[in-house]
């Protein structure tokens, strides 16, 4: 199992999504956190399982929620650099994130 670290951008994006659900669908907050944790564990256990979709970045979809976790390897550490909505434009993501 690799150590998984959450980058600053991903932290802000997770907090934003949780705040939105807290207002719009509070009963879903715990499920979103659970889905996030499940995806975090998947990339921690098998980070190379998911293909590289941007230079240096891989992504995994959260189950049940419309978000992707984008991550990079920094040695033996998996760094989650962003959490984006499926409909969000990610064309500049690789240039805007650092592990």
Residue frames as qw, qx, qy, qz and C-alpha x, y, z in Angstrom:
[[0.000, 0.889, 0.458, 0.000, 0.00, 0.00, 0.00],
 [0.408, 0.359, -0.004, 0.840, 1.38, 3.37, -1.04],
 [0.131, -0.503, -0.416, 0.746, 1.08, 6.42, 1.13],
 [0.184, 0.663, 0.534, 0.491, -1.50, 8.84, -0.30],
 [0.209, -0.374, -0.235, 0.873, -1.24, 12.59, 0.17],
 [0.229, 0.814, 0.529, 0.067, -3.87, 15.18, -0.70],
 [0.392, 0.178, 0.101, 0.897, -2.53, 18.27, -2.47],
 [0.023, 0.321, 0.319, -0.891, -3.75, 21.78, -1.65],
 [0.370, 0.087, -0.395, -0.836, -5.90, 22.14, -4.79],
 [0.470, -0.197, -0.835, -0.207, -7.56, 18.76, -4.20],
 [0.202, -0.321, -0.697, 0.609, -8.23, 19.72, -0.57],
 [0.199, 0.266, 0.082, -0.940, -9.98, 22.92, -1.66],
 [0.453, 0.029, -0.596, -0.662, -11.98, 21.11, -4.34],
 [0.393, -0.259, -0.877, 0.097, -13.10, 18.41, -1.90],
 [0.068, -0.342, -0.525, 0.777, -14.09, 21.06, 0.64],
 [0.303, 0.182, -0.207, -0.912, -16.05, 22.91, -2.05],
 [0.481, -0.107, -0.764, -0.416, -17.92, 19.75, -3.10],
 [0.319, -0.313, -0.813, 0.374, -18.70, 18.87, 0.53],
 [0.071, 0.294, 0.286, -0.909, -20.00, 22.41, 1.15],
 [0.405, 0.056, -0.451, -0.793, -22.23, 22.19, -1.93],
 [0.504, -0.210, -0.823, -0.159, -23.68, 18.85, -0.84],
 [0.192, -0.247, -0.676, 0.667, -24.10, 20.11, 2.72],
 [0.269, 0.269, 0.112, -0.918, -26.47, 22.78, 1.40],
 [0.536, 0.199, -0.445, -0.689, -28.11, 20.99, -1.52],
 [0.864, -0.076, -0.439, -0.235, -28.25, 17.37, -0.31],
 [0.264, -0.670, 0.580, -0.380, -26.97, 17.04, 3.27],
 [0.907, -0.148, 0.334, -0.210, -27.92, 13.38, 3.41],
 [0.872, 0.459, -0.083, 0.146, -25.25, 12.73, 0.73],
 [0.016, -0.876, 0.452, -0.170, -22.25, 14.24, 2.55],
 [0.641, -0.429, 0.633, -0.067, -21.26, 11.03, 4.32],
 [0.871, 0.325, 0.363, 0.063, -21.69, 9.05, 1.08],
 [0.470, 0.850, -0.183, 0.152, -19.46, 11.50, -0.81],
 [0.249, -0.755, 0.589, -0.146, -16.75, 11.19, 1.85],
 [0.801, -0.133, 0.582, -0.051, -17.05, 7.42, 1.77],
 [0.792, 0.576, 0.178, 0.094, -16.80, 7.37, -2.03],
 [0.201, 0.895, -0.369, 0.153, -13.77, 9.68, -1.88],
 [0.481, -0.583, 0.644, -0.123, -12.06, 7.44, 0.70],
 [0.881, 0.144, 0.451, -0.004, -12.80, 4.31, -1.34],
 [0.655, 0.737, -0.038, 0.164, -11.20, 5.89, -4.45],
 [0.082, -0.850, 0.490, -0.175, -8.24, 7.07, -2.36],
 [0.699, -0.346, 0.622, -0.065, -7.69, 3.52, -1.12],
 [0.867, 0.418, 0.266, 0.054, -7.92, 2.11, -4.65],
 [0.480, 0.815, -0.237, 0.221, -5.19, 4.40, -5.95],
 [0.327, -0.736, 0.558, -0.199, -3.10, 3.78, -2.84],
 [0.803, -0.167, 0.570, -0.039, -3.22, 0.04, -3.30],
 [0.683, 0.231, 0.556, 0.414, -2.76, -0.07, -7.10],
 [0.049, 0.753, -0.010, -0.656, -1.73, 3.34, -8.44],
 [0.019, -0.350, 0.675, 0.649, -0.63, 2.03, -11.83],
 [0.345, 0.374, 0.860, -0.034, -3.96, 0.32, -12.45],
 [0.310, 0.847, 0.350, -0.254, -5.46, 3.52, -13.85],
 [0.674, 0.385, 0.264, 0.573, -4.11, 4.83, -17.11],
 [0.265, -0.401, 0.010, 0.877, -2.26, 8.08, -17.59],
 [0.338, 0.746, 0.567, 0.092, -4.74, 10.45, -19.23],
 [0.138, 0.980, -0.105, 0.094, -2.67, 13.63, -19.06],
 [0.596, 0.482, -0.492, 0.412, 1.13, 13.84, -19.02],
 [0.202, 0.263, -0.689, 0.645, 2.16, 12.62, -15.55],
 [0.462, -0.084, 0.404, -0.785, -1.44, 12.39, -14.31],
 [0.199, -0.187, -0.947, -0.170, -3.77, 9.46, -13.83],
 [0.441, -0.188, 0.132, -0.867, -7.41, 9.59, -12.86],
 [0.120, -0.221, -0.963, 0.096, -9.96, 7.48, -11.09],
 [0.377, -0.440, -0.328, -0.746, -13.70, 8.07, -10.98],
 [0.286, -0.098, 0.682, -0.666, -15.57, 8.23, -7.70],
 [0.124, -0.311, -0.918, -0.211, -18.34, 5.70, -7.57],
 [0.074, -0.701, -0.692, 0.156, -21.85, 7.17, -7.40],
 [0.062, -0.862, -0.118, 0.489, -20.67, 10.80, -7.63],
 [0.656, 0.714, 0.147, 0.197, -19.69, 12.76, -10.76],
 [0.160, -0.915, 0.363, 0.071, -16.07, 13.42, -9.80],
 [0.862, 0.313, -0.280, 0.284, -12.60, 12.28, -10.81],
 [0.556, -0.756, 0.232, 0.257, -9.54, 12.19, -8.60],
 [0.643, 0.696, -0.249, 0.201, -6.41, 13.16, -10.52],
 [0.698, -0.658, 0.253, 0.127, -3.15, 11.92, -9.10],
 [0.532, 0.699, -0.460, 0.129, 0.56, 11.66, -9.75],
 [0.904, -0.259, -0.189, 0.282, 3.35, 9.57, -8.34],
 [0.021, 0.884, -0.376, 0.278, 6.04, 11.32, -6.33],
 [0.022, 0.418, -0.882, 0.217, 8.45, 8.48, -5.68],
 [0.197, -0.187, -0.961, 0.059, 6.49, 5.95, -3.63],
 [0.141, 0.408, 0.528, -0.731, 3.84, 8.51, -2.63],
 [0.140, 0.563, 0.685, 0.440, 0.57, 8.96, -4.49],
 [0.037, -0.286, -0.212, 0.934, -0.35, 12.64, -4.58],
 [0.203, 0.699, 0.678, 0.104, -3.98, 13.47, -5.31],
 [0.276, -0.068, 0.095, 0.954, -3.58, 16.79, -7.07],
 [0.331, 0.010, -0.132, -0.934, -7.17, 17.58, -8.04],
 [0.245, 0.364, 0.880, -0.184, -10.78, 16.50, -7.72],
 [0.181, 0.163, -0.305, -0.921, -12.84, 17.61, -10.71],
 [0.647, 0.354, 0.440, -0.512, -16.46, 17.32, -11.71],
 [0.638, 0.223, 0.674, 0.299, -17.05, 15.17, -14.81],
 [0.394, 0.820, 0.375, 0.179, -18.23, 18.23, -16.76],
 [0.262, -0.881, 0.151, 0.364, -15.35, 20.46, -15.72],
 [0.640, 0.726, -0.228, 0.110, -12.85, 21.50, -18.39],
 [0.771, -0.534, 0.254, 0.234, -9.58, 19.76, -17.51],
 [0.743, 0.611, 0.003, 0.272, -7.57, 20.74, -20.59],
 [0.211, 0.772, -0.380, 0.465, -5.12, 22.81, -18.53],
 [0.814, -0.562, 0.016, -0.144, -5.05, 20.57, -15.48],
 [0.900, 0.016, -0.077, 0.429, -1.59, 19.09, -16.12],
 [0.411, 0.489, -0.114, 0.761, -0.01, 22.55, -16.36],
 [0.326, -0.689, 0.050, -0.646, -1.82, 23.88, -13.28],
 [0.854, -0.494, 0.045, -0.157, -0.97, 21.09, -10.84],
 [0.304, 0.599, -0.701, 0.239, 2.20, 19.90, -9.20],
 [0.812, -0.261, -0.521, 0.034, 2.70, 16.72, -7.18]]
